[in-house]
Amino acid sequence: MKKLLVMCGSGIATSTVVTNKLKEWLKANGMDKEVTIIQSKVASEVNRIDDYDAVVSTTAVPDKIKDKVIPGLPLLTGMGVDAMYEDLKAQLSK
């Protein structure tokens, strides 16, 4: 089972919107039984990023973890969604 972390500044608002969209996408792609989504805030997860197979964030993250995080803003703006999903799919396939 893969672990996907969705995080925002507070772990409540935008991460909930993104989590719901990701659940729909995972189901549509037949991956919903293979991936567990954890929702949290950046401050709680910054030192545990390696515990997850993929990370999607809707807020700024520290430089030391930027290379491990997929920006989730496309799911809020509607711009660049396909590219974001491709990045996520590649990360979950590792």
MARMARNU-858426 format. One line per field, with one value per atom (N, C-alpha, C): residue in three letters; z, y, x; atom name; chain; residue number from 1. Coordinates in nm, 4 decimals, m for minus. Example, Ala and Ser with C-alpha at 12.3 -4.5 7.8 and 13.67 -1.06 7.14 Angstrom:
r [ala / ala / ala / ser / ser / ser]
Z [0.7800 / 0.7800 / 0.7800 / 0.7080 / 0.7140 / 0.7870]
Y [m0.5690 / m0.4500 / m0.3300 / m0.2250 / m0.1060 / 0.0030]
X [1.3190 / 1.2300 / 1.3200 / 1.2850 / 1.3670 / 1.2900]
a [N / CA / C / N / CA / C]
c [A / A / A / A / A / A]
k [1 / 1 / 1 / 2 / 2 / 2]
***
This chain:
r [met / met / met / lys / lys / lys / lys / lys / lys / leu / leu / leu / leu / leu / leu / val / val / val / met / met / met / cys / cys / cys / gly / gly / gly / ser / ser / ser / gly / gly / gly / ile / ile / ile / ala / ala / ala / thr / thr / thr / ser / ser / ser / thr / thr / thr / val / val / val / val / val / val / thr / thr / thr / asn / asn / asn / lys / lys / lys / leu / leu / leu / lys / lys / lys / glu / glu / glu / trp / trp / trp / leu / leu / leu / lys / lys / lys / ala / ala / ala / asn / asn / asn / gly / gly / gly / met / met / met / asp / asp / asp / lys / lys / lys / glu / glu / glu / val / val / val / thr / thr / thr / ile / ile / ile / ile / ile / ile / gln / gln / gln / ser / ser / ser / lys / lys / lys / val / val / val / ala / ala / ala / ser / ser / ser / glu / glu / glu / val / val / val / asn / asn / asn / arg / arg / arg / ile / ile / ile / asp / asp / asp / asp / asp / asp / tyr / tyr / tyr / asp / asp / asp / ala / ala / ala / val / val / val / val / val / val / ser / ser / ser / thr / thr / thr / thr / thr / thr / ala / ala / ala / val / val / val / pro / pro / pro / asp / asp / asp / lys / lys / lys / ile / ile / ile / lys / lys / lys / asp / asp / asp / lys / lys / lys / val / val / val / ile / ile / ile / pro / pro / pro / gly / gly / gly / leu / leu / leu / pro / pro / pro / leu / leu / leu / leu / leu / leu / thr / thr / thr / gly / gly / gly / met / met / met / gly / gly / gly / val / val / val / asp / asp / asp / ala / ala / ala / met / met / met / tyr / tyr / tyr / glu / glu / glu / asp / asp / asp / leu / leu / leu / lys / lys / lys / ala / ala / ala / gln / gln / gln / leu / leu / leu / ser / ser / ser / lys / lys / lys]
Z [0.0000 / 0.0000 / 0.0000 / m0.0949 / m0.1055 / m0.0118 / 0.0390 / 0.1281 / 0.0598 / 0.0443 / m0.0179 / 0.0875 / 0.1095 / 0.2033 / 0.1270 / 0.1745 / 0.1209 / 0.2342 / 0.2100 / 0.3175 / 0.2709 / 0.3673 / 0.3452 / 0.4729 / 0.4828 / 0.5992 / 0.7294 / 0.7277 / 0.8513 / 0.8569 / 0.7445 / 0.7400 / 0.7337 / 0.7066 / 0.7075 / 0.5763 / 0.5391 / 0.4305 / 0.2910 / 0.2327 / 0.0942 / 0.0802 / 0.1828 / 0.1727 / 0.1637 / 0.2196 / 0.2091 / 0.0654 / 0.0014 / m0.1384 / m0.2260 / m0.2064 / m0.2863 / m0.2582 / m0.1336 / m0.0982 / m0.1696 / m0.1726 / m0.2403 / m0.3900 / m0.4518 / m0.5948 / m0.6216 / m0.5333 / m0.5502 / m0.5321 / m0.4396 / m0.4217 / m0.5489 / m0.6109 / m0.7371 / m0.8455 / m0.8553 / m0.9580 / m0.9362 / m0.8114 / m0.7817 / m0.8194 / m0.7872 / m0.8201 / m0.9716 / m1.0420 / m1.1874 / m1.2565 / m1.1912 / m1.2479 / m1.1872 / m1.1107 / m1.0530 / m0.9492 / m0.8844 / m0.7860 / m0.6436 / m0.6259 / m0.4942 / m0.3897 / m0.4309 / m0.3367 / m0.3054 / m0.3801 / m0.3658 / m0.2909 / m0.2687 / m0.2113 / m0.0926 / 0.0180 / 0.1359 / 0.1396 / 0.1605 / 0.1681 / 0.3137 / 0.3501 / 0.4825 / 0.4624 / 0.5406 / 0.5289 / 0.6544 / 0.6366 / 0.7511 / 0.7161 / 0.8117 / 0.7880 / 0.7740 / 0.7016 / 0.6716 / 0.7990 / 0.8980 / 1.0203 / 1.0883 / 1.0765 / 1.1402 / 1.0605 / 0.9329 / 0.8448 / 0.7899 / 0.8077 / 0.7425 / 0.7742 / 0.8909 / 0.9270 / 0.9010 / 0.8453 / 0.8198 / 0.6722 / 0.5851 / 0.4418 / 0.3858 / 0.4338 / 0.3825 / 0.4184 / 0.5068 / 0.5444 / 0.4360 / 0.3364 / 0.2346 / 0.0970 / 0.0150 / m0.1222 / m0.2137 / m0.1822 / m0.2590 / m0.1664 / m0.1970 / m0.1160 / m0.2098 / m0.1825 / m0.2575 / m0.1576 / m0.1891 / m0.0979 / m0.1699 / m0.0993 / m0.1554 / m0.1004 / m0.0229 / 0.0374 / 0.0175 / 0.0502 / 0.0389 / 0.1364 / 0.0942 / 0.1786 / 0.1932 / 0.3001 / 0.3183 / 0.2027 / 0.1723 / 0.0613 / 0.0729 / 0.1951 / 0.2127 / 0.1680 / 0.1483 / 0.1038 / m0.0308 / m0.0931 / m0.2188 / m0.3269 / m0.3354 / m0.4415 / m0.4212 / m0.3039 / m0.2739 / m0.2794 / m0.3067 / m0.2976 / m0.4346 / m0.4653 / m0.5878 / m0.5528 / m0.6202 / m0.5922 / m0.6273 / m0.5343 / m0.5535 / m0.5974 / m0.6192 / m0.6597 / m0.7890 / m0.8851 / m1.0047 / m0.9735 / m0.8661 / m0.8307 / m0.7751 / m0.7383 / m0.6902 / m0.8006 / m0.8912 / m0.9969 / m1.1277 / m1.1478 / m1.2731 / m1.3832 / m1.3548 / m1.4547 / m1.4256 / m1.5227 / m1.5061 / m1.4360 / m1.4343 / m1.3634 / m1.4242 / m1.5558 / m1.6203 / m1.5894 / m1.5947 / m1.5653 / m1.4193 / m1.3295 / m1.1879 / m1.1656 / m1.2310 / m1.2180 / m1.2765 / m1.3840 / m1.4417 / m1.3444 / m1.2801 / m1.1800 / m1.0643 / m1.0198 / m0.9088 / m0.9469 / m1.0659 / m1.1118 / m1.1176 / m1.1676 / m1.1759 / m1.0359 / m0.9441 / m0.8078 / m0.7389 / m0.7591 / m0.6979 / m0.7630 / m0.8840 / m0.9553 / m0.9141 / m0.8416 / m0.8013 / m0.7003]
Y [m0.1180 / 0.0000 / 0.1241 / 0.2127 / 0.3384 / 0.4407 / 0.5309 / 0.6368 / 0.7716 / 0.8441 / 0.9757 / 1.0791 / 1.1750 / 1.2835 / 1.4047 / 1.4611 / 1.5875 / 1.6884 / 1.7984 / 1.8948 / 2.0378 / 2.1175 / 2.2606 / 2.3303 / 2.4587 / 2.5333 / 2.4876 / 2.4600 / 2.4231 / 2.2764 / 2.2072 / 2.0670 / 2.0500 / 2.1584 / 2.1518 / 2.2002 / 2.3223 / 2.3856 / 2.3338 / 2.3865 / 2.3493 / 2.2033 / 2.1470 / 2.0053 / 1.9165 / 1.9605 / 1.8839 / 1.8849 / 1.9997 / 2.0109 / 1.9220 / 1.9309 / 1.8528 / 1.7033 / 1.6664 / 1.5259 / 1.4685 / 1.5412 / 1.4932 / 1.4754 / 1.5672 / 1.5554 / 1.4382 / 1.4182 / 1.3066 / 1.1729 / 1.1656 / 1.0423 / 1.0084 / 1.1087 / 1.0870 / 1.0397 / 1.1039 / 1.0681 / 0.9262 / 0.8927 / 0.7578 / 0.6535 / 0.6800 / 0.5858 / 0.5724 / 0.6837 / 0.6827 / 0.6089 / 0.6056 / 0.5393 / 0.4015 / 0.3518 / 0.2185 / 0.2040 / 0.3137 / 0.3112 / 0.3326 / 0.3464 / 0.3807 / 0.2721 / 0.1487 / 0.0389 / 0.0224 / 0.0946 / 0.0818 / 0.1970 / 0.3052 / 0.4272 / 0.4742 / 0.4990 / 0.5572 / 0.7048 / 0.7909 / 0.9349 / 0.9794 / 1.0514 / 1.1116 / 1.2626 / 1.3312 / 1.4760 / 1.5408 / 1.6448 / 1.7068 / 1.8481 / 1.9089 / 2.0416 / 2.0303 / 2.1243 / 2.1209 / 2.1110 / 2.1915 / 2.1948 / 2.0585 / 1.9780 / 1.8466 / 1.7408 / 1.7644 / 1.6602 / 1.6884 / 1.8073 / 1.8457 / 1.7499 / 1.6920 / 1.5995 / 1.4537 / 1.4282 / 1.2898 / 1.2649 / 1.3499 / 1.3393 / 1.2037 / 1.1488 / 1.0205 / 0.9032 / 0.9262 / 0.8206 / 0.7975 / 0.8853 / 0.8805 / 0.8487 / 0.7844 / 0.7531 / 0.8740 / 0.9614 / 1.0835 / 1.1885 / 1.3154 / 1.4270 / 1.5345 / 1.5814 / 1.6913 / 1.8032 / 1.9226 / 2.0358 / 2.1546 / 2.2241 / 2.3436 / 2.4709 / 2.4562 / 2.5714 / 2.5608 / 2.6673 / 2.6674 / 2.5664 / 2.5037 / 2.4056 / 2.4473 / 2.4041 / 2.4365 / 2.3848 / 2.4568 / 2.4194 / 2.2776 / 2.2301 / 2.0979 / 1.9833 / 2.0090 / 1.9021 / 1.9303 / 2.0444 / 2.0830 / 1.9762 / 1.9062 / 1.8074 / 1.6829 / 1.6669 / 1.5505 / 1.5826 / 1.7093 / 1.7542 / 1.7947 / 1.7483 / 1.7864 / 1.9013 / 2.0143 / 2.1264 / 2.0897 / 2.1132 / 2.0797 / 2.1951 / 2.3124 / 2.4280 / 2.4078 / 2.3289 / 2.3067 / 2.2517 / 2.1772 / 2.1239 / 2.2313 / 2.3447 / 2.4564 / 2.5581 / 2.5743 / 2.6742 / 2.6176 / 2.4863 / 2.4244 / 2.4348 / 2.4977 / 2.5154 / 2.4207 / 2.3370 / 2.2439 / 2.1142 / 2.0830 / 1.9644 / 1.8360 / 1.8241 / 1.7012 / 1.6742 / 1.7783 / 1.7617 / 1.7223 / 1.7799 / 1.7451 / 1.5993 / 1.5532 / 1.4126 / 1.3190 / 1.3586 / 1.2767 / 1.2645 / 1.3769 / 1.3735 / 1.2812 / 1.2912 / 1.2082 / 1.0608 / 1.0315 / 0.8924 / 0.8338 / 0.9115 / 0.8651 / 0.8405 / 0.9292 / 0.9140 / 0.7919 / 0.7687 / 0.6533 / 0.5211 / 0.5274 / 0.4060 / 0.3580 / 0.4382 / 0.4020 / 0.2895]
X [0.0851 / 0.0000 / 0.0895 / 0.0661 / 0.1397 / 0.0767 / 0.1609 / 0.1130 / 0.1311 / 0.0210 / 0.0202 / m0.0155 / 0.0731 / 0.0483 / m0.0020 / m0.1120 / m0.1641 / m0.1545 / m0.0831 / m0.0658 / m0.0870 / m0.1315 / m0.1474 / m0.0996 / m0.1208 / m0.0743 / m0.1368 / m0.2663 / m0.3364 / m0.3761 / m0.3706 / m0.4114 / m0.5623 / m0.6340 / m0.7799 / m0.8417 / m0.8175 / m0.8922 / m0.8573 / m0.7511 / m0.7213 / m0.6807 / m0.6221 / m0.5849 / m0.7085 / m0.8197 / m0.9444 / m0.9950 / m0.9908 / m1.0338 / m0.9459 / m0.8151 / m0.7205 / m0.7374 / m0.7545 / m0.7745 / m0.8956 / m1.0043 / m1.1250 / m1.1022 / m1.0315 / m1.0016 / m0.9079 / m0.8115 / m0.7188 / m0.7896 / m0.8830 / m0.9608 / m1.0377 / m1.0977 / m1.1705 / m1.0753 / m0.9590 / m0.8610 / m0.8085 / m0.7769 / m0.7284 / m0.8328 / m0.9580 / m1.0652 / m1.0815 / m1.0793 / m1.0946 / m0.9800 / m0.8650 / m0.7470 / m0.7217 / m0.8190 / m0.8070 / m0.6981 / m0.6629 / m0.5553 / m0.6051 / m0.7349 / m0.7893 / m0.7664 / m0.7507 / m0.7266 / m0.5775 / m0.4925 / m0.3475 / m0.2833 / m0.3600 / m0.3031 / m0.3861 / m0.3181 / m0.3805 / m0.3441 / m0.4436 / m0.4191 / m0.4193 / m0.3147 / m0.3031 / m0.3062 / m0.3864 / m0.4013 / m0.3435 / m0.2595 / m0.1950 / m0.1503 / m0.0787 / m0.0214 / 0.1302 / 0.1883 / 0.3310 / 0.4142 / 0.3831 / 0.4638 / 0.4727 / 0.3691 / 0.3686 / 0.4452 / 0.4645 / 0.5192 / 0.6583 / 0.7093 / 0.8342 / 0.9502 / 0.9521 / 1.0600 / 1.0255 / 0.9070 / 0.8638 / 0.8326 / 0.8795 / 0.8493 / 0.8913 / 1.0009 / 1.0494 / 0.9581 / 0.8614 / 0.7659 / 0.6601 / 0.6568 / 0.5512 / 0.6090 / 0.5264 / 0.5671 / 0.5523 / 0.4576 / 0.4359 / 0.3764 / 0.4072 / 0.3582 / 0.3058 / 0.1831 / 0.1227 / 0.0967 / 0.1439 / 0.1268 / 0.0639 / m0.0247 / m0.0874 / m0.0247 / 0.0815 / 0.1473 / 0.2980 / 0.3673 / 0.5131 / 0.5725 / 0.6800 / 0.7484 / 0.8944 / 0.9593 / 1.1012 / 1.1860 / 1.2918 / 1.3798 / 1.4326 / 1.4559 / 1.5164 / 1.4254 / 1.2963 / 1.2056 / 1.1400 / 1.1725 / 1.1072 / 1.1155 / 1.2273 / 1.2454 / 1.1587 / 1.1001 / 1.0164 / 0.8670 / 0.8337 / 0.6947 / 0.6409 / 0.5202 / 0.4506 / 0.3565 / 0.3702 / 0.2796 / 0.1349 / 0.0437 / m0.0968 / m0.1843 / m0.1247 / m0.2050 / m0.2835 / m0.2343 / m0.3151 / m0.4550 / m0.4686 / m0.6000 / m0.6924 / m0.6363 / m0.7172 / m0.7441 / m0.6463 / m0.6596 / m0.7132 / m0.6965 / m0.7385 / m0.6347 / m0.5223 / m0.4170 / m0.3019 / m0.2657 / m0.1549 / m0.1921 / m0.3215 / m0.3701 / m0.3147 / m0.3168 / m0.2699 / m0.1233 / m0.0410 / 0.1019 / 0.1230 / 0.0440 / 0.0545 / 0.0187 / m0.0895 / m0.1292 / m0.0237 / 0.0409 / 0.1480 / 0.2650 / 0.3007 / 0.4079 / 0.3698 / 0.2461 / 0.1992 / 0.1987 / 0.1506 / 0.1460 / 0.2862 / 0.3814 / 0.5201 / 0.5762 / 0.5465 / 0.5964 / 0.5366 / 0.4093 / 0.3430 / 0.3842 / 0.4363 / 0.4771 / 0.6160 / 0.6875 / 0.8251 / 0.8230]
a [N / CA / C / N / CA / C / N / CA / C / N / CA / C / N / CA / C / N / CA / C / N / CA / C / N / CA / C / N / CA / C / N / CA / C / N / CA / C / N / CA / C / N / CA / C / N / CA / C / N / CA / C / N / CA / C / N / CA / C / N / CA / C / N / CA / C / N / CA / C / N / CA / C / N / CA / C / N / CA / C / N / CA / C / N / CA / C / N / CA / C / N / CA / C / N / CA / C / N / CA / C / N / CA / C / N / CA / C / N / CA / C / N / CA / C / N / CA / C / N / CA / C / N / CA / C / N / CA / C / N / CA / C / N / CA / C / N / CA / C / N / CA / C / N / CA / C / N / CA / C / N / CA / C / N / CA / C / N / CA / C / N / CA / C / N / CA / C / N / CA / C / N / CA / C / N / CA / C / N / CA / C / N / CA / C / N / CA / C / N / CA / C / N / CA / C / N / CA / C / N / CA / C / N / CA / C / N / CA / C / N / CA / C / N / CA / C / N / CA / C / N / CA / C / N / CA / C / N / CA / C / N / CA / C / N / CA / C / N / CA / C / N / CA / C / N / CA / C / N / CA / C / N / CA / C / N / CA / C / N / CA / C / N / CA / C / N / CA / C / N / CA / C / N / CA / C / N / CA / C / N / CA / C / N / CA / C / N / CA / C / N / CA / C / N / CA / C / N / CA / C / N / CA / C / N / CA / C / N / CA / C / N / CA / C / N / CA / C / N / CA / C / N / CA / C / N / CA / C]
c [A / A / A / A / A / A / A / A / A / A / A / A / A / A / A / A / A / A / A / A / A / A / A / A / A / A / A / A / A / A / A / A / A / A / A / A / A / A / A / A / A / A / A / A / A / A / A / A / A / A / A / A / A / A / A / A / A / A / A / A / A / A / A / A / A / A / A / A / A / A / A / A / A / A / A / A / A / A / A / A / A / A / A / A / A / A / A / A / A / A / A / A / A / A / A / A / A / A / A / A / A / A / A / A / A / A / A / A / A / A / A / A / A / A / A / A / A / A / A / A / A / A / A / A / A / A / A / A / A / A / A / A / A / A / A / A / A / A / A / A / A / A / A / A / A / A / A / A / A / A / A / A / A / A / A / A / A / A / A / A / A / A / A / A / A / A / A / A / A / A / A / A / A / A / A / A / A / A / A / A / A / A / A / A / A / A / A / A / A / A / A / A / A / A / A / A / A / A / A / A / A / A / A / A / A / A / A / A / A / A / A / A / A / A / A / A / A / A / A / A / A / A / A / A / A / A / A / A / A / A / A / A / A / A / A / A / A / A / A / A / A / A / A / A / A / A / A / A / A / A / A / A / A / A / A / A / A / A / A / A / A / A / A / A / A / A / A / A / A / A / A / A / A / A / A / A / A / A / A / A / A / A]
k [1 / 1 / 1 / 2 / 2 / 2 / 3 / 3 / 3 / 4 / 4 / 4 / 5 / 5 / 5 / 6 / 6 / 6 / 7 / 7 / 7 / 8 / 8 / 8 / 9 / 9 / 9 / 10 / 10 / 10 / 11 / 11 / 11 / 12 / 12 / 12 / 13 / 13 / 13 / 14 / 14 / 14 / 15 / 15 / 15 / 16 / 16 / 16 / 17 / 17 / 17 / 18 / 18 / 18 / 19 / 19 / 19 / 20 / 20 / 20 / 21 / 21 / 21 / 22 / 22 / 22 / 23 / 23 / 23 / 24 / 24 / 24 / 25 / 25 / 25 / 26 / 26 / 26 / 27 / 27 / 27 / 28 / 28 / 28 / 29 / 29 / 29 / 30 / 30 / 30 / 31 / 31 / 31 / 32 / 32 / 32 / 33 / 33 / 33 / 34 / 34 / 34 / 35 / 35 / 35 / 36 / 36 / 36 / 37 / 37 / 37 / 38 / 38 / 38 / 39 / 39 / 39 / 40 / 40 / 40 / 41 / 41 / 41 / 42 / 42 / 42 / 43 / 43 / 43 / 44 / 44 / 44 / 45 / 45 / 45 / 46 / 46 / 46 / 47 / 47 / 47 / 48 / 48 / 48 / 49 / 49 / 49 / 50 / 50 / 50 / 51 / 51 / 51 / 52 / 52 / 52 / 53 / 53 / 53 / 54 / 54 / 54 / 55 / 55 / 55 / 56 / 56 / 56 / 57 / 57 / 57 / 58 / 58 / 58 / 59 / 59 / 59 / 60 / 60 / 60 / 61 / 61 / 61 / 62 / 62 / 62 / 63 / 63 / 63 / 64 / 64 / 64 / 65 / 65 / 65 / 66 / 66 / 66 / 67 / 67 / 67 / 68 / 68 / 68 / 69 / 69 / 69 / 70 / 70 / 70 / 71 / 71 / 71 / 72 / 72 / 72 / 73 / 73 / 73 / 74 / 74 / 74 / 75 / 75 / 75 / 76 / 76 / 76 / 77 / 77 / 77 / 78 / 78 / 78 / 79 / 79 / 79 / 80 / 80 / 80 / 81 / 81 / 81 / 82 / 82 / 82 / 83 / 83 / 83 / 84 / 84 / 84 / 85 / 85 / 85 / 86 / 86 / 86 / 87 / 87 / 87 / 88 / 88 / 88 / 89 / 89 / 89 / 90 / 90 / 90 / 91 / 91 / 91 / 92 / 92 / 92 / 93 / 93 / 93 / 94 / 94 / 94]
***
